[in-house]
Amino acid sequence: MWQGVARKAAFIDQIMHATLGARTAEDLDSDGEQFDYATVTAVASGNPLLLQRAEAAADLDKLARLAAAHDRNQGARRVAIRDADRTIATLSDLGGRLAPAIAATTPTTGDAFTAHIDNLTYTARPDAAAAARRLITTGAAALGPLRPAIEMPGLARLGGHTLDAALTRSPATGGITLTVTVHDLPEARFSLPVDAMPDGHGLITRAENLLTGLPALLASTRARLETARRDRAEAAAGLGQPFPHTDQLHAAQARLDHIDAALNPTQ
C-alpha cells in the first residue's frame, strides 16, 4: 500500500511542478488501485489515513455495487419463475384441451366431407361455402358505428367440431374481418377479410386446414411447454444463493469505520 502512497505522492509533486509525463497517470493505476479525485486530495493532504480512507471507500463502493447487482439478479430470477409458472399453466391447459380435440376430429377429405350450417347438412363444398357466406353476409350487414363487432357462435359443424365465428369492423377503414375458432379451443383460429371470400369457398378450405393443423399446434405447444419448464429450472437453480462476497463487504465496511474512527477520535 505504501508503494502506492509513494507513487501517488510523486504524482502530486509532478502536478505541482508541471513535470507530469504523458503516461504517468496511466502507470499510476497499473496495480489496479482506484485513482480518482478523492485519492488525489487524500495524497495532497499529506495524511496517510485520508488515502487509506479513500481506498477503503472505493473498495466498499465496488463491493456494494456487486451486492446490488446480485440483488437485482435474484429479483430477475423471481420474475422469470413467476412468468414461467404462468406460461406453464397456460400451455398445460392448452395441451390438455388439444389432445381430446384431435381425437374427436373426423375426416373431411373427398366424399367424407359433411358440414352442418344453419340447421342444414351439406355434402358438397360449394353448397356449404355458399351457405356459410350467406350467414356471414347477414352478420356483416348488422355491423355499424354503434355495433363494430358481432359474435356468431356455431357458424358451422365440420370435421367433428363446432366452429364459432366473430365479425369485426375496422373504424378506420370500414373493412370487415372474419375470425373463426374451434369451439372451446379459441387458440385454434384464423382470420381473413370478408371481401377475400366472395363465394365462401376459401372459408371452407381454411376451416378444414384449421382442423388438420391441430396436431401441429399440439406439437408446438408441447415444445413451448418444455422450453418454459427449462427456463424455470434455470432461473430456480440460482434463486436464494447468498451474495458470495458478503464477508469481504462486511470487512470493507469495518475497515472504513475503523479509519473514520481514527480520523475522528473525539466522535
Protein Blocks (a to p, Z undefined) as FASTA:
>chain_A
ZZmmmmmmmmmmmmmnopacfklmmmmmmnopacdfklmmmmmnopaklmmmmmmmmmmm
mmmmmmmmmmmmmmmmmmmmmmmmmmmmmmmmmmmmmmmmmmmpccfehjlpccdeehia
cfbfklmmmmmmmmmmmmmmmgcfklmbccdehkbacehiacdddddddfklopacdddd
dehilkbccdddfklmmnommmmmmmmmmmmmmmmmmmmmmmmmmmmmmmmmmmmmmgoi
acfklmmmmmmmmmmmmmmmmmmmmZZ
